[in-house]
Amino acid sequence: MAAQGKHITILVSNDLQHDQRVAKVCGTLLEMGFRITLVGRLLPGSKSFERSYEIRRFRLPFRTGAFFYAALNVRLFFYLLFKRTDIIVANDLDTLLPAFLIARMKGKELVYDSHEYFTEAEGLTNRPFPKKIWLSIEGFIFPKLQHVITVNETIAGIYRALYHVPVHVVRNVPMLRNEHVQANREELGLPAEKRIILLQGAYIDPDRGGMELAQSMAFLDGALLLIIGSGRDLENIKRVVAERKLNDRVKFIAKLPFAELQRYTAIADVGVSLDKPLHLNYAYSLPNKLFDYIHAGLPVLVSDLPELRSVVDTYKIGKVVSRVEPQQIASALHQMFESGELETWRNNAFKAAQELNWQNEQAVIRHVYSALL
């Protein structure tokens, strides 16, 4: 069904380069015939890139904290005020207020795509004042929304119960590719004789298990841990690795373009996701890296969170660790390596990818946006 040239303005608070979910949504909307402007931030380290639709990135005077969010919302408000568009899409709560205000003022359609349980994020724990502000914004706008999408059924159920509006679920799964990524360890400078454990992610932050995973390598022989990505806990993890003389067992690689990251994912033996349930946003999370591991055929070790356990148990692709503590993690990894099930889990992961892929998941996007034609 053609979109008759309707224009969509999509708002994101990051610099757009590594946001695979938004890129996939834009691709689906292009196929539906929409014209798109994708709006985000321009950071000091941002690189130029091209897409088959318009991209706008704004430089803001602040990078974090209350002043950043205020500057972002003011900039987006005035941009939208003078922007000719038919539909506004707010990705996450930090872009919702200007989108809602302009949609009401100009009589435009609004879609809210919530990528996480924003008001229960780790950054708001024990910070009652900013949390109250975000809850006030959410509580004021959410009951008035007609088109809402989020990332998993647990978070969708919370929003439905709180605000009594329909909420659709679109998981952030990769595109299914006809061929597997080809790579070898020699090209990547990695040892052929060691088991390789992979932790990847753009948000390797406190309470996401990276520290405990690195510490677990003291109890695990014959293995190398690759930590690839960025995040607020990385420097702390590097310091502890150096202090405990684990540099020969833990290797750090900075954030990579997605295509390059896939080469490392393809040669690993196990992928890990170890968020701790200390914040509800983590407790109910369904991290993107889990699906990246699945599409690479990686057996996985995950923490005992409901969404993670559901995927692992349903598709039989690895093991759930009961506690995110170094010795328990090392024991679970050792059991995986000695179980004789790695190849079975790998085959099951490839089978799971045949179902858990964007070609299937995008049907919900098409359904939501078809109502706006």
C-alpha positions in Angstrom: 0.0 0.0 0.0 1.5 3.4 -1.0 1.8 6.1 1.5 0.8 8.7 -1.1 3.9 10.7 -0.4 3.2 11.4 3.2 6.1 12.8 5.2 7.3 11.4 8.6 9.7 13.2 10.9 11.4 10.8 13.3 13.1 12.1 16.4 16.0 10.4 18.2 18.2 11.7 21.0 21.4 10.0 19.8 23.7 10.7 16.9 21.9 8.1 14.7 25.0 6.2 13.4 24.6 3.1 15.5 20.9 3.0 16.1 20.0 -0.2 14.2 16.4 -0.2 15.4 15.6 3.2 14.0 17.5 2.4 10.8 15.4 -0.7 10.3 12.1 1.1 11.0 13.1 3.8 8.4 13.8 1.1 5.9 10.4 -0.4 6.3 8.7 3.0 6.1 10.5 3.8 2.9 9.3 0.5 1.4 5.7 1.7 2.4 6.2 4.8 0.4 6.7 7.4 3.1 9.1 10.3 2.8 11.4 10.5 5.9 13.4 13.1 7.8 15.5 11.5 10.6 16.5 14.0 13.3 19.2 13.4 16.0 22.3 14.9 17.6 25.7 15.9 16.2 28.4 15.0 18.7 32.1 15.9 18.6 33.0 12.4 17.5 30.1 11.9 15.1 31.0 10.7 11.6 29.2 11.7 8.5 27.1 9.0 6.8 24.4 8.8 4.1 21.0 7.2 4.0 18.4 7.2 1.3 16.3 9.8 3.2 17.0 13.2 4.8 19.1 13.3 7.9 19.3 16.3 10.3 21.6 16.4 13.3 21.8 19.3 15.8 24.7 20.4 17.8 23.7 21.1 21.4 25.6 23.1 24.0 25.3 20.3 26.6 25.9 16.5 26.3 24.3 15.1 29.5 22.1 16.0 32.4 19.1 18.3 32.8 20.5 21.1 30.7 21.0 18.6 27.8 17.5 17.4 27.9 16.1 20.9 28.2 18.2 22.0 25.2 17.2 19.0 23.2 13.5 19.5 23.8 13.6 23.2 23.0 15.6 22.6 19.8 13.2 19.9 18.7 10.2 22.0 19.5 11.3 24.9 17.3 12.5 22.6 14.5 9.1 20.9 14.4 7.2 24.2 14.6 8.5 25.2 11.2 8.8 21.7 9.7 6.3 20.6 7.1 5.4 17.1 8.0 2.4 14.8 8.3 3.5 12.4 11.1 5.9 12.8 14.0 7.6 9.8 15.6 9.1 10.2 19.1 11.7 7.6 20.0 11.8 7.4 23.8 10.5 9.7 26.4 13.2 12.3 26.0 11.8 13.4 22.6 8.1 12.9 23.4 7.2 16.3 24.8 8.0 18.5 21.8 6.5 15.9 19.5 3.3 15.8 21.4 3.0 19.6 21.7 3.6 20.2 18.0 1.3 17.4 17.0 -1.5 18.9 19.0 -0.8 22.4 17.8 -0.6 21.5 14.1 -3.1 18.7 14.1 -0.5 16.0 13.1 -0.4 12.3 13.8 2.0 11.1 16.5 3.6 7.7 17.0 5.5 7.0 20.3 8.2 4.3 20.0 9.5 3.5 23.5 12.8 1.6 23.4 13.0 1.0 27.1 11.2 1.4 30.5 12.6 4.9 30.6 11.3 6.1 34.0 12.9 3.0 35.6 16.3 3.4 34.0 19.5 3.0 36.0 20.3 6.7 35.6 17.1 7.6 37.5 17.5 5.2 40.4 17.8 7.1 43.7 17.2 10.4 41.9 13.6 11.3 42.9 13.4 14.8 41.4 14.4 14.0 37.8 12.4 10.8 37.9 9.3 12.8 39.1 9.7 15.1 36.1 9.9 12.3 33.6 7.0 10.5 35.3 5.0 13.7 35.1 5.7 14.1 31.3 4.8 10.5 30.7 1.7 10.5 32.9 0.4 13.7 31.1 1.0 12.5 27.5 0.7 8.7 27.5 -3.0 8.4 28.2 -3.7 10.6 25.2 -1.6 8.6 22.7 -3.2 6.4 20.0 -0.2 4.8 18.4 2.4 3.3 20.8 5.1 0.8 20.2 7.6 -0.8 22.6 10.3 -3.4 22.6 8.9 -6.4 24.5 5.7 -7.8 25.9 6.6 -7.2 29.6 7.1 -3.4 29.1 4.0 -3.3 26.9 1.9 -4.9 29.7 3.1 -2.4 32.2 2.2 0.5 29.9 -1.2 -1.0 29.1 -2.0 -1.4 32.8 -0.8 2.1 33.8 -2.4 4.1 31.0 -5.1 1.9 29.4 -4.0 2.4 25.8 -3.1 -0.2 23.2 0.6 -0.9 23.0 2.2 -2.8 20.1 5.4 -4.8 20.5 8.3 -4.7 18.0 11.4 -6.4 19.1 14.8 -5.1 17.9 15.8 -8.2 15.9 18.2 -8.1 13.0 17.5 -8.5 9.3 17.7 -12.2 8.2 20.5 -12.5 5.7 20.9 -15.2 3.1 24.5 -15.9 4.0 26.3 -16.0 7.3 29.1 -13.5 7.9 32.5 -15.0 7.0 35.5 -14.3 9.3 38.4 -16.0 10.8 40.4 -15.5 14.0 43.7 -15.0 12.3 42.5 -12.0 10.3 41.2 -10.5 13.5 44.3 -11.2 15.5 42.6 -13.6 17.9 43.9 -17.0 19.2 42.7 -20.1 17.5 43.2 -22.3 20.5 41.1 -20.5 23.1 37.4 -20.4 23.7 36.2 -16.9 23.0 33.5 -15.3 25.1 31.8 -12.1 23.8 30.2 -9.2 25.5 29.1 -6.5 23.0 27.1 -3.3 23.4 26.9 0.4 23.1 25.8 0.7 26.8 28.2 -1.3 28.9 27.1 0.6 32.0 27.0 -0.2 35.8 24.9 -3.2 36.8 25.0 -4.7 33.4 27.3 -7.6 34.4 30.4 -6.5 32.6 32.4 -6.1 35.7 31.5 -9.5 37.1 32.1 -11.1 33.7 35.6 -9.7 33.5 36.3 -10.8 37.1 35.1 -14.3 36.3 38.0 -14.8 33.9 40.3 -15.3 36.9 38.5 -18.6 37.4 38.3 -19.7 33.8 41.4 -21.2 32.0 41.8 -21.5 28.2 39.4 -18.7 27.4 39.5 -15.1 26.1 36.9 -12.5 26.9 36.2 -9.9 24.2 34.4 -6.8 25.4 33.4 -4.7 22.3 31.6 -1.4 22.6 31.3 1.6 24.8 29.7 2.6 28.1 30.1 4.3 31.5 31.5 1.2 33.2 34.2 0.4 30.7 37.0 2.4 32.4 36.2 0.8 35.8 36.3 -2.7 34.2 39.7 -1.9 32.5 41.1 -0.8 35.8 40.0 -3.9 37.6 41.3 -6.1 34.8 44.7 -4.4 35.1 44.8 -4.6 38.9 44.0 -8.4 38.8 46.5 -9.0 36.0 43.8 -10.4 33.7 45.0 -8.6 30.6 45.9 -11.9 28.9 42.4 -13.1 29.4 40.3 -9.9 28.6 40.6 -7.9 25.4 38.8 -4.5 24.9 37.8 -3.3 21.5 36.2 0.1 21.0 32.7 0.5 19.4 32.7 -0.8 15.8 30.5 -0.2 12.8 27.8 -2.9 12.8 29.3 -4.8 9.8 32.7 -5.0 11.4 31.2 -6.0 14.8 29.4 -8.9 13.0 32.8 -10.4 12.0 33.8 -10.7 15.7 30.4 -12.0 16.7 30.8 -14.7 14.0 34.0 -16.2 15.5 33.0 -16.3 19.1 32.0 -19.4 21.0 29.5 -17.9 23.5 27.7 -14.5 23.7 26.8 -13.1 27.1 24.1 -10.8 28.4 24.2 -10.3 32.2 22.0 -7.3 33.2 21.2 -7.4 36.9 17.6 -6.8 38.1 18.6 -3.8 40.3 16.5 -1.4 38.1 13.2 -2.3 36.5 14.4 -1.2 33.1 17.1 -3.8 33.3 14.9 -6.4 35.0 12.4 -6.2 32.0 15.0 -5.7 29.3 15.4 -7.7 26.1 18.9 -6.5 24.9 19.6 -6.1 21.2 22.8 -8.1 21.5 20.9 -11.2 22.4 19.4 -11.3 18.9 22.7 -10.4 17.3 24.2 -13.4 19.0 21.3 -15.6 17.8 21.8 -14.5 14.2 25.5 -15.3 14.4 24.6 -18.8 15.7 26.1 -18.1 19.1 25.1 -20.1 22.2 24.3 -17.6 24.9 24.8 -17.3 28.7 22.2 -14.8 30.2 21.1 -13.6 33.6 17.8 -14.8 35.0 15.5 -12.1 33.7 12.0 -13.0 32.4 12.4 -11.8 28.8 15.9 -13.4 28.5 14.9 -16.6 30.1 11.9 -16.9 27.9 13.9 -16.7 24.7 16.6 -19.1 25.9 14.1 -21.6 27.2 11.9 -21.4 24.1 14.6 -21.9 21.5 17.1 -23.9 23.6 20.1 -21.8 22.7 22.2 -21.8 25.9 22.1 -21.4 29.6 20.7 -19.1 32.3 22.9 -18.2 35.3 21.1 -17.7 38.6 23.4 -15.0 40.1 25.6 -12.5 38.3 28.7 -13.2 40.4 32.2 -14.0 39.1 32.4 -17.6 40.3 28.9 -18.4 39.2 29.5 -17.0 35.8 32.8 -18.9 35.4 31.2 -22.1 36.5 28.3 -21.7 34.1 30.7 -21.0 31.2 32.8 -24.0 32.1 29.7 -26.2 32.1 28.7 -24.9 28.7 32.2 -25.6 27.2 32.3 -29.1 28.7 28.6 -30.0 28.1 28.9 -31.2 24.5 25.9 -29.1 23.6 27.6 -26.1 22.0 26.9 -27.4 18.5 23.3 -28.1 19.3 22.8 -24.7 20.8 24.5 -23.2 17.7 22.1 -25.0 15.4 19.1 -24.0 17.5 20.2 -20.4 17.3 20.3 -20.4 13.5 16.8 -22.0 13.6 15.6 -19.3 16.0 16.9 -16.6 13.6 14.4 -17.9 11.0 11.6 -16.7 13.3 13.3 -13.8 15.2 14.1 -11.5 12.3 13.1 -8.1 11.0 11.4 -9.5 7.9 8.8 -11.0 10.3 8.8 -8.3 13.0 8.2 -5.4 10.6 4.7 -6.6 10.1 3.7 -4.7 13.2 5.3 -1.5 11.9 3.4 -1.9 8.7 0.1 -2.5 10.6 0.6 0.6 12.8 1.6 3.0 10.0 -0.9 1.7 7.5 -3.6 3.2 9.8 -2.0 6.6 9.2 -2.1 6.5 5.4 
